[in-house]
Amino acid sequence: MDKGEASGRPHLGRVDMNLLRVFDAVYRTGNVSRAAELLGLSQPATSQALARLRRVLKDALFVRTHSGVEPTPKALRLAKAVRGAISSLEDALLDLDGFDAAASRRIFRLRLSDAGEALFLPPLIARLADCAPHVRLQCYQTGLDRIAAALDGGHLDFAMGVLPGVTGTQSQELSRDQHVLLVRAGHPLTRRVPGQAEGRPLPPQLAFVVARPHLHAIHVLRSLGMEDRVQVIATNFLALPDIVRSSDLAALVPGAIAEAFFLRHGQYHVVEWPALKSDVTVTLHWSRRFEHDPAHGWFHGILDGLFNEIRGG
């Protein structure tokens, strides 16, 4: 005897999807004939399917009344689960043909740095409010060494930012920028080196602050033999403007980030030091596993188009 039957529980292998569809139709219509019409079946075939499910579940499921059939307590408990399962399957099958952004409640998971969130999320949220008001977003700061696995595993849909060393993904270059060296207004460096500083070494006392989500700055300094000048590593990029403004520490950040978080406030100075003007590339990463999913393709288009607008603006 099967363990499920020995314990009094029905064997799931004996309950196929067609039986559950019949149950759902009878429950919703309250009438076997109308359920048969809804399903495109004959009434005898519908009655036979219902009888088979009754035997499997060891319950009448529906009893006749003057107005049709009424569910038993067991059927009432089963109905919500069956409807949920059928709806989920129908949604999944519809997704194979297309993606209805206006009706979707899908969650998209992004890997963005803290600065990326501050810069990119507001316009993204505004765009989704227009075309996909029920879509939800979740953001993460997954480590560079875990991004590819998170994308392949479906824990992330896309990773965007300055992501050197991320391999094993599908990727797209979104923009190229250059690092700039930022100090506070009135910093001693701005008085000692007016204008261009080409050919001159940085003062040995100059120290840097970097943010842990933006360790590409450390890679640049390391390539110049200046990694030991990193005096502070903050956990959050958004702390850097106040740190630079209130100290003699310098920050090395991409030009677009400098414009968004520093230069608009007029309390900072860009020091022209060509050796530190290294290229920085913003990339978008995703997994080959999901690139043919309609929802994934739709969101890819949203990200790409919005980033082009921001870059063009």
C-alpha positions as YAML, in Angstrom:
chain: A
units: angstrom
residues:
- id: 1
  name: MET
  ca: [0.00, 0.00, 0.00]
- id: 2
  name: ASP
  ca: [1.23, 3.51, -0.81]
- id: 3
  name: LYS
  ca: [2.41, 5.53, 2.19]
- id: 4
  name: GLY
  ca: [-0.02, 8.31, 1.33]
- id: 5
  name: GLU
  ca: [-2.95, 5.91, 1.25]
- id: 6
  name: ALA
  ca: [-1.78, 4.18, 4.45]
- id: 7
  name: SER
  ca: [-1.81, 7.52, 6.25]
- id: 8
  name: GLY
  ca: [-5.26, 8.36, 4.93]
- id: 9
  name: ARG
  ca: [-3.94, 11.09, 2.65]
- id: 10
  name: PRO
  ca: [-4.71, 11.07, -1.11]
- id: 11
  name: HIS
  ca: [-1.95, 10.07, -3.52]
- id: 12
  name: LEU
  ca: [-1.12, 13.22, -5.54]
- id: 13
  name: GLY
  ca: [-0.18, 11.08, -8.51]
- id: 14
  name: ARG
  ca: [-3.88, 10.22, -8.90]
- id: 15
  name: VAL
  ca: [-4.95, 13.90, -9.08]
- id: 16
  name: ASP
  ca: [-4.21, 15.33, -12.51]
- id: 17
  name: MET
  ca: [-4.72, 18.91, -13.65]
- id: 18
  name: ASN
  ca: [-7.90, 18.10, -15.58]
- id: 19
  name: LEU
  ca: [-9.62, 16.91, -12.41]
- id: 20
  name: LEU
  ca: [-8.71, 20.13, -10.64]
- id: 21
  name: ARG
  ca: [-9.96, 22.20, -13.57]
- id: 22
  name: VAL
  ca: [-13.30, 20.41, -13.37]
- id: 23
  name: PHE
  ca: [-13.44, 21.00, -9.60]
- id: 24
  name: ASP
  ca: [-12.68, 24.70, -10.08]
- id: 25
  name: ALA
  ca: [-15.33, 25.12, -12.79]
- id: 26
  name: VAL
  ca: [-18.03, 23.37, -10.74]
- id: 27
  name: TYR
  ca: [-17.11, 25.43, -7.69]
- id: 28
  name: ARG
  ca: [-17.28, 28.73, -9.60]
- id: 29
  name: THR
  ca: [-20.50, 27.98, -11.52]
- id: 30
  name: GLY
  ca: [-22.34, 25.95, -8.88]
- id: 31
  name: ASN
  ca: [-23.68, 23.75, -11.67]
- id: 32
  name: VAL
  ca: [-22.24, 20.70, -13.44]
- id: 33
  name: SER
  ca: [-23.86, 21.55, -16.79]
- id: 34
  name: ARG
  ca: [-22.55, 25.12, -16.81]
- id: 35
  name: ALA
  ca: [-19.11, 23.84, -15.74]
- id: 36
  name: ALA
  ca: [-19.13, 21.44, -18.71]
- id: 37
  name: GLU
  ca: [-19.96, 24.32, -21.08]
- id: 38
  name: LEU
  ca: [-17.19, 26.46, -19.57]
- id: 39
  name: LEU
  ca: [-14.66, 23.68, -20.07]
- id: 40
  name: GLY
  ca: [-15.88, 22.61, -23.50]
- id: 41
  name: LEU
  ca: [-16.68, 19.11, -22.22]
- id: 42
  name: SER
  ca: [-19.79, 16.96, -22.32]
- id: 43
  name: GLN
  ca: [-21.83, 16.76, -19.14]
- id: 44
  name: PRO
  ca: [-21.15, 13.00, -18.74]
- id: 45
  name: ALA
  ca: [-17.38, 13.59, -19.05]
- id: 46
  name: THR
  ca: [-17.56, 16.36, -16.45]
- id: 47
  name: SER
  ca: [-19.61, 14.18, -14.09]
- id: 48
  name: GLN
  ca: [-17.16, 11.29, -14.52]
- id: 49
  name: ALA
  ca: [-14.19, 13.55, -13.73]
- id: 50
  name: LEU
  ca: [-15.93, 14.86, -10.64]
- id: 51
  name: ALA
  ca: [-16.75, 11.31, -9.53]
- id: 52
  name: ARG
  ca: [-13.12, 10.28, -9.94]
- id: 53
  name: LEU
  ca: [-11.93, 13.23, -7.84]
- id: 54
  name: ARG
  ca: [-14.48, 12.34, -5.16]
- id: 55
  name: ARG
  ca: [-13.04, 8.84, -4.94]
- id: 56
  name: VAL
  ca: [-9.48, 10.12, -4.70]
- id: 57
  name: LEU
  ca: [-10.31, 12.70, -2.03]
- id: 58
  name: LYS
  ca: [-12.86, 10.49, -0.22]
- id: 59
  name: ASP
  ca: [-15.38, 13.34, -0.04]
- id: 60
  name: ALA
  ca: [-18.60, 14.23, -1.85]
- id: 61
  name: LEU
  ca: [-17.12, 17.71, -2.58]
- id: 62
  name: PHE
  ca: [-20.50, 19.02, -3.83]
- id: 63
  name: VAL
  ca: [-24.06, 18.20, -2.75]
- id: 64
  name: ARG
  ca: [-27.20, 18.94, -4.69]
- id: 65
  name: THR
  ca: [-29.53, 21.71, -3.49]
- id: 66
  name: HIS
  ca: [-32.59, 23.33, -5.02]
- id: 67
  name: SER
  ca: [-30.35, 25.95, -6.69]
- id: 68
  name: GLY
  ca: [-27.60, 23.66, -7.99]
- id: 69
  name: VAL
  ca: [-24.68, 22.16, -6.07]
- id: 70
  name: GLU
  ca: [-23.03, 23.47, -2.92]
- id: 71
  name: PRO
  ca: [-19.45, 22.73, -1.76]
- id: 72
  name: THR
  ca: [-18.74, 20.61, 1.29]
- id: 73
  name: PRO
  ca: [-16.41, 21.96, 3.99]
- id: 74
  name: LYS
  ca: [-13.54, 20.05, 2.44]
- id: 75
  name: ALA
  ca: [-14.28, 21.58, -0.97]
- id: 76
  name: LEU
  ca: [-14.35, 25.04, 0.56]
- id: 77
  name: ARG
  ca: [-10.87, 24.48, 2.01]
- id: 78
  name: LEU
  ca: [-9.60, 23.13, -1.31]
- id: 79
  name: ALA
  ca: [-11.12, 25.78, -3.58]
- id: 80
  name: LYS
  ca: [-8.74, 28.66, -2.78]
- id: 81
  name: ALA
  ca: [-5.63, 26.53, -3.25]
- id: 82
  name: VAL
  ca: [-6.88, 25.10, -6.54]
- id: 83
  name: ARG
  ca: [-7.82, 28.53, -7.92]
- id: 84
  name: GLY
  ca: [-4.41, 29.90, -6.92]
- id: 85
  name: ALA
  ca: [-2.57, 27.04, -8.58]
- id: 86
  name: ILE
  ca: [-4.57, 27.35, -11.81]
- id: 87
  name: SER
  ca: [-4.12, 31.14, -11.89]
- id: 88
  name: SER
  ca: [-0.37, 30.81, -11.38]
- id: 89
  name: LEU
  ca: [-0.12, 28.28, -14.18]
- id: 90
  name: GLU
  ca: [-2.24, 30.45, -16.51]
- id: 91
  name: ASP
  ca: [-0.05, 33.47, -15.76]
- id: 92
  name: ALA
  ca: [3.09, 31.47, -16.48]
- id: 93
  name: LEU
  ca: [1.69, 30.20, -19.78]
- id: 94
  name: LEU
  ca: [0.66, 33.72, -20.81]
- id: 95
  name: ASP
  ca: [4.18, 34.92, -20.07]
- id: 96
  name: LEU
  ca: [5.45, 32.52, -22.72]
- id: 97
  name: ASP
  ca: [3.71, 34.63, -25.36]
- id: 98
  name: GLY
  ca: [4.18, 38.12, -24.01]
- id: 99
  name: PHE
  ca: [4.41, 40.40, -21.02]
- id: 100
  name: ASP
  ca: [1.60, 42.70, -19.95]
- id: 101
  name: ALA
  ca: [3.54, 45.42, -18.16]
- id: 102
  name: ALA
  ca: [0.45, 47.42, -17.23]
- id: 103
  name: ALA
  ca: [-1.06, 44.49, -15.31]
- id: 104
  name: SER
  ca: [2.09, 42.76, -14.05]
- id: 105
  name: ARG
  ca: [2.99, 42.59, -10.38]
- id: 106
  name: ARG
  ca: [6.40, 41.11, -11.05]
- id: 107
  name: ILE
  ca: [9.37, 41.92, -8.81]
- id: 108
  name: PHE
  ca: [12.57, 42.91, -10.63]
- id: 109
  name: ARG
  ca: [15.80, 42.56, -8.66]
- id: 110
  name: LEU
  ca: [18.69, 44.91, -9.41]
- id: 111
  name: ARG
  ca: [22.28, 45.11, -8.29]
- id: 112
  name: LEU
  ca: [23.08, 48.81, -7.87]
- id: 113
  name: SER
  ca: [25.57, 50.64, -5.71]
- id: 114
  name: ASP
  ca: [24.26, 53.17, -3.21]
- id: 115
  name: ALA
  ca: [25.19, 56.02, -5.56]
- id: 116
  name: GLY
  ca: [23.56, 54.13, -8.43]
- id: 117
  name: GLU
  ca: [20.35, 53.87, -6.44]
- id: 118
  name: ALA
  ca: [20.32, 57.59, -5.67]
- id: 119
  name: LEU
  ca: [21.08, 58.52, -9.26]
- id: 120
  name: PHE
  ca: [19.04, 55.97, -11.21]
- id: 121
  name: LEU
  ca: [16.10, 54.84, -9.08]
- id: 122
  name: PRO
  ca: [14.10, 58.13, -9.08]
- id: 123
  name: PRO
  ca: [13.77, 58.30, -12.89]
- id: 124
  name: LEU
  ca: [13.22, 54.53, -13.09]
- id: 125
  name: ILE
  ca: [10.39, 54.71, -10.55]
- id: 126
  name: ALA
  ca: [8.82, 57.60, -12.47]
- id: 127
  name: ARG
  ca: [8.99, 55.64, -15.73]
- id: 128
  name: LEU
  ca: [7.44, 52.53, -14.19]
- id: 129
  name: ALA
  ca: [4.64, 54.60, -12.67]
- id: 130
  name: ASP
  ca: [3.59, 55.52, -16.22]
- id: 131
  name: CYS
  ca: [3.79, 52.12, -17.91]
- id: 132
  name: ALA
  ca: [3.89, 49.44, -15.19]
- id: 133
  name: PRO
  ca: [2.39, 50.83, -11.97]
- id: 134
  name: HIS
  ca: [2.24, 47.49, -10.15]
- id: 135
  name: VAL
  ca: [5.78, 46.31, -10.93]
- id: 136
  name: ARG
  ca: [8.01, 46.24, -7.85]
- id: 137
  name: LEU
  ca: [11.75, 46.73, -7.43]
- id: 138
  name: GLN
  ca: [14.25, 45.26, -5.00]
- id: 139
  name: CYS
  ca: [17.87, 46.44, -4.94]
- id: 140
  name: TYR
  ca: [20.98, 44.69, -3.65]
- id: 141
  name: GLN
  ca: [24.70, 45.43, -3.35]
- id: 142
  name: THR
  ca: [25.91, 41.94, -4.19]
- id: 143
  name: GLY
  ca: [29.70, 41.52, -4.16]
- id: 144
  name: LEU
  ca: [31.44, 41.51, -7.53]
- id: 145
  name: ASP
  ca: [32.51, 37.89, -7.10]
- id: 146
  name: ARG
  ca: [28.89, 36.75, -6.57]
- id: 147
  name: ILE
  ca: [27.11, 38.71, -9.31]
- id: 148
  name: ALA
  ca: [27.33, 36.09, -12.08]
- id: 149
  name: ALA
  ca: [26.01, 33.30, -9.84]
- id: 150
  name: ALA
  ca: [23.20, 35.53, -8.52]
- id: 151
  name: LEU
  ca: [22.13, 36.36, -12.09]
- id: 152
  name: ASP
  ca: [22.21, 32.71, -13.20]
- id: 153
  name: GLY
  ca: [20.31, 31.65, -10.10]
- id: 154
  name: GLY
  ca: [17.53, 34.22, -10.61]
- id: 155
  name: HIS
  ca: [18.38, 36.06, -7.39]
- id: 156
  name: LEU
  ca: [19.18, 39.10, -9.54]
- id: 157
  name: ASP
  ca: [17.66, 40.11, -12.87]
- id: 158
  name: PHE
  ca: [20.24, 42.75, -13.78]
- id: 159
  name: ALA
  ca: [23.43, 44.25, -12.37]
- id: 160
  name: MET
  ca: [24.34, 47.78, -13.36]
- id: 161
  name: GLY
  ca: [27.31, 49.98, -12.55]
- id: 162
  name: VAL
  ca: [31.08, 50.11, -12.65]
- id: 163
  name: LEU
  ca: [31.69, 46.37, -12.31]
- id: 164
  name: PRO
  ca: [35.29, 45.52, -13.22]
- id: 165
  name: GLY
  ca: [36.14, 41.85, -13.23]
- id: 166
  name: VAL
  ca: [32.57, 40.54, -13.53]
- id: 167
  name: THR
  ca: [32.68, 37.70, -16.06]
- id: 168
  name: GLY
  ca: [30.49, 34.81, -17.17]
- id: 169
  name: THR
  ca: [27.48, 37.03, -17.94]
- id: 170
  name: GLN
  ca: [25.82, 38.69, -20.88]
- id: 171
  name: SER
  ca: [26.78, 42.35, -20.78]
- id: 172
  name: GLN
  ca: [26.26, 45.67, -22.48]
- id: 173
  name: GLU
  ca: [28.32, 48.84, -22.21]
- id: 174
  name: LEU
  ca: [26.08, 51.72, -21.18]
- id: 175
  name: SER
  ca: [28.57, 54.59, -21.01]
- id: 176
  name: ARG
  ca: [32.19, 55.57, -20.65]
- id: 177
  name: ASP
  ca: [33.40, 58.18, -18.23]
- id: 178
  name: GLN
  ca: [36.60, 59.31, -16.53]
- id: 179
  name: HIS
  ca: [37.55, 59.54, -12.89]
- id: 180
  name: VAL
  ca: [38.01, 63.03, -11.52]
- id: 181
  name: LEU
  ca: [39.87, 64.13, -8.40]
- id: 182
  name: LEU
  ca: [37.73, 66.11, -5.97]
- id: 183
  name: VAL
  ca: [38.75, 68.18, -2.97]
- id: 184
  name: ARG
  ca: [36.96, 70.78, -0.90]
- id: 185
  name: ALA
  ca: [36.90, 74.41, -1.96]
- id: 186
  name: GLY
  ca: [39.96, 76.12, -0.48]
- id: 187
  name: HIS
  ca: [41.91, 72.87, -0.14]
- id: 188
  name: PRO
  ca: [45.72, 73.45, 0.03]
- id: 189
  name: LEU
  ca: [46.09, 71.49, -3.21]
- id: 190
  name: THR
  ca: [44.07, 74.06, -5.13]
- id: 191
  name: ARG
  ca: [46.38, 76.85, -3.96]
- id: 192
  name: ARG
  ca: [49.63, 74.99, -4.60]
- id: 193
  name: VAL
  ca: [48.74, 73.74, -8.07]
- id: 194
  name: PRO
  ca: [46.64, 76.20, -10.05]
- id: 195
  name: GLY
  ca: [45.35, 74.94, -13.39]
- id: 196
  name: GLN
  ca: [46.93, 71.89, -14.98]
- id: 197
  name: ALA
  ca: [49.23, 69.70, -12.93]
- id: 198
  name: GLU
  ca: [50.61, 67.58, -15.75]
- id: 199
  name: GLY
  ca: [54.00, 66.11, -14.99]
- id: 200
  name: ARG
  ca: [53.91, 66.98, -11.30]
- id: 201
  name: PRO
  ca: [53.64, 64.35, -8.56]
- id: 202
  name: LEU
  ca: [50.78, 64.50, -6.13]
- id: 203
  name: PRO
  ca: [51.83, 65.97, -2.79]
- id: 204
  name: PRO
  ca: [52.93, 63.11, -0.52]
- id: 205
  name: GLN
  ca: [50.60, 64.27, 2.25]
- id: 206
  name: LEU
  ca: [47.47, 63.97, 0.06]
- id: 207
  name: ALA
  ca: [45.22, 61.17, 1.36]
- id: 208
  name: PHE
  ca: [42.02, 59.71, -0.04]
- id: 209
  name: VAL
  ca: [38.60, 58.59, 1.07]
- id: 210
  name: VAL
  ca: [36.77, 55.88, -0.89]
- id: 211
  name: ALA
  ca: [33.48, 54.05, -0.46]
- id: 212
  name: ARG
  ca: [33.36, 50.29, -0.19]
- id: 213
  name: PRO
  ca: [30.74, 49.91, -2.96]
- id: 214
  name: HIS
  ca: [33.11, 51.87, -5.26]
- id: 215
  name: LEU
  ca: [36.40, 50.08, -4.78]
- id: 216
  name: HIS
  ca: [37.30, 50.71, -8.43]
- id: 217
  name: ALA
  ca: [38.89, 53.92, -7.08]
- id: 218
  name: ILE
  ca: [41.30, 51.77, -5.08]
- id: 219
  name: HIS
  ca: [42.19, 49.83, -8.22]
- id: 220
  name: VAL
  ca: [43.18, 53.11, -9.91]
- id: 221
  name: LEU
  ca: [45.26, 54.23, -6.95]
- id: 222
  name: ARG
  ca: [46.87, 50.80, -6.71]
- id: 223
  name: SER
  ca: [47.90, 50.99, -10.38]
- id: 224
  name: LEU
  ca: [49.69, 54.27, -9.56]
- id: 225
  name: GLY
  ca: [51.34, 52.89, -6.42]
- id: 226
  name: MET
  ca: [49.19, 55.04, -4.15]
- id: 227
  name: GLU
  ca: [46.96, 52.49, -2.44]
- id: 228
  name: ASP
  ca: [48.61, 53.25, 0.91]
- id: 229
  name: ARG
  ca: [47.23, 56.79, 0.68]
- id: 230
  name: VAL
  ca: [43.66, 55.55, 1.24]
- id: 231
  name: GLN
  ca: [43.04, 56.83, 4.75]
- id: 232
  name: VAL
  ca: [39.29, 56.13, 5.04]
- id: 233
  name: ILE
  ca: [37.09, 53.43, 3.50]
- id: 234
  name: ALA
  ca: [33.44, 54.32, 4.14]
- id: 235
  name: THR
  ca: [30.62, 51.81, 3.87]
- id: 236
  name: ASN
  ca: [28.34, 54.25, 2.05]
- id: 237
  name: PHE
  ca: [29.19, 56.49, -0.89]
- id: 238
  name: LEU
  ca: [26.71, 59.13, 0.21]
- id: 239
  name: ALA
  ca: [28.99, 59.92, 3.15]
- id: 240
  name: LEU
  ca: [31.78, 61.05, 0.82]
- id: 241
  name: PRO
  ca: [30.54, 64.58, -0.03]
- id: 242
  name: ASP
  ca: [30.41, 65.59, 3.65]
- id: 243
  name: ILE
  ca: [33.75, 63.93, 4.38]
- id: 244
  name: VAL
  ca: [35.48, 65.73, 1.52]
- id: 245
  name: ARG
  ca: [33.82, 69.06, 2.34]
- id: 246
  name: SER
  ca: [34.91, 68.95, 5.98]
- id: 247
  name: SER
  ca: [38.46, 67.54, 5.63]
- id: 248
  name: ASP
  ca: [41.58, 67.59, 3.47]
- id: 249
  name: LEU
  ca: [40.83, 64.11, 2.10]
- id: 250
  name: ALA
  ca: [40.37, 63.76, -1.66]
- id: 251
  name: ALA
  ca: [37.89, 61.55, -3.50]
- id: 252
  name: LEU
  ca: [38.38, 59.87, -6.87]
- id: 253
  name: VAL
  ca: [34.97, 59.33, -8.52]
- id: 254
  name: PRO
  ca: [33.48, 59.03, -12.02]
- id: 255
  name: GLY
  ca: [32.68, 62.37, -13.63]
- id: 256
  name: ALA
  ca: [28.90, 61.76, -13.77]
- id: 257
  name: ILE
  ca: [28.87, 60.91, -10.06]
- id: 258
  name: ALA
  ca: [30.96, 64.00, -9.30]
- id: 259
  name: GLU
  ca: [28.46, 66.17, -11.16]
- id: 260
  name: ALA
  ca: [25.45, 64.65, -9.43]
- id: 261
  name: PHE
  ca: [26.70, 64.56, -5.83]
- id: 262
  name: PHE
  ca: [29.49, 67.14, -5.52]
- id: 263
  name: LEU
  ca: [29.75, 69.90, -8.09]
- id: 264
  name: ARG
  ca: [26.13, 71.04, -8.03]
- id: 265
  name: HIS
  ca: [26.66, 72.27, -4.49]
- id: 266
  name: GLY
  ca: [29.59, 74.59, -5.28]
- id: 267
  name: GLN
  ca: [31.70, 73.55, -2.28]
- id: 268
  name: TYR
  ca: [34.15, 71.35, -4.16]
- id: 269
  name: HIS
  ca: [36.98, 71.71, -6.61]
- id: 270
  name: VAL
  ca: [38.10, 69.42, -9.43]
- id: 271
  name: VAL
  ca: [41.87, 69.07, -9.47]
- id: 272
  name: GLU
  ca: [43.22, 68.49, -12.97]
- id: 273
  name: TRP
  ca: [45.69, 65.66, -12.58]
- id: 274
  name: PRO
  ca: [45.93, 63.69, -15.85]
- id: 275
  name: ALA
  ca: [47.48, 60.60, -14.24]
- id: 276
  name: LEU
  ca: [44.24, 60.07, -12.32]
- id: 277
  name: LYS
  ca: [41.94, 60.56, -15.31]
- id: 278
  name: SER
  ca: [41.47, 56.85, -15.90]
- id: 279
  name: ASP
  ca: [38.56, 55.54, -17.95]
- id: 280
  name: VAL
  ca: [35.58, 54.10, -16.14]
- id: 281
  name: THR
  ca: [32.90, 52.03, -17.88]
- id: 282
  name: VAL
  ca: [29.31, 51.56, -16.72]
- id: 283
  name: THR
  ca: [27.95, 48.17, -17.79]
- id: 284
  name: LEU
  ca: [24.70, 46.25, -17.59]
- id: 285
  name: HIS
  ca: [24.91, 42.51, -16.86]
- id: 286
  name: TRP
  ca: [22.34, 39.71, -17.09]
- id: 287
  name: SER
  ca: [22.18, 35.95, -17.45]
- id: 288
  name: ARG
  ca: [21.88, 34.14, -20.77]
- id: 289
  name: ARG
  ca: [19.43, 31.84, -18.98]
- id: 290
  name: PHE
  ca: [16.71, 34.51, -18.84]
- id: 291
  name: GLU
  ca: [17.37, 36.72, -21.84]
- id: 292
  name: HIS
  ca: [14.50, 35.23, -23.89]
- id: 293
  name: ASP
  ca: [11.95, 35.71, -21.12]
- id: 294
  name: PRO
  ca: [9.47, 38.40, -22.32]
- id: 295
  name: ALA
  ca: [9.36, 40.18, -18.96]
- id: 296
  name: HIS
  ca: [13.14, 40.19, -18.75]
- id: 297
  name: GLY
  ca: [13.41, 41.57, -22.28]
- id: 298
  name: TRP
  ca: [10.86, 44.28, -21.55]
- id: 299
  name: PHE
  ca: [12.70, 45.44, -18.43]
- id: 300
  name: HIS
  ca: [16.03, 45.36, -20.28]
- id: 301
  name: GLY
  ca: [14.52, 47.80, -22.79]
- id: 302
  name: ILE
  ca: [13.31, 50.06, -19.99]
- id: 303
  name: LEU
  ca: [16.77, 50.19, -18.38]
- id: 304
  name: ASP
  ca: [18.59, 50.74, -21.66]
- id: 305
  name: GLY
  ca: [16.23, 53.48, -22.87]
- id: 306
  name: LEU
  ca: [16.19, 55.29, -19.57]
- id: 307
  name: PHE
  ca: [19.97, 55.24, -19.26]
- id: 308
  name: ASN
  ca: [20.29, 56.67, -22.77]
- id: 309
  name: GLU
  ca: [17.94, 59.48, -21.83]
- id: 310
  name: ILE
  ca: [19.90, 60.27, -18.68]
- id: 311
  name: ARG
  ca: [23.20, 60.21, -20.56]
- id: 312
  name: GLY
  ca: [21.78, 62.37, -23.35]
- id: 313
  name: GLY
  ca: [20.32, 64.85, -20.86]
...
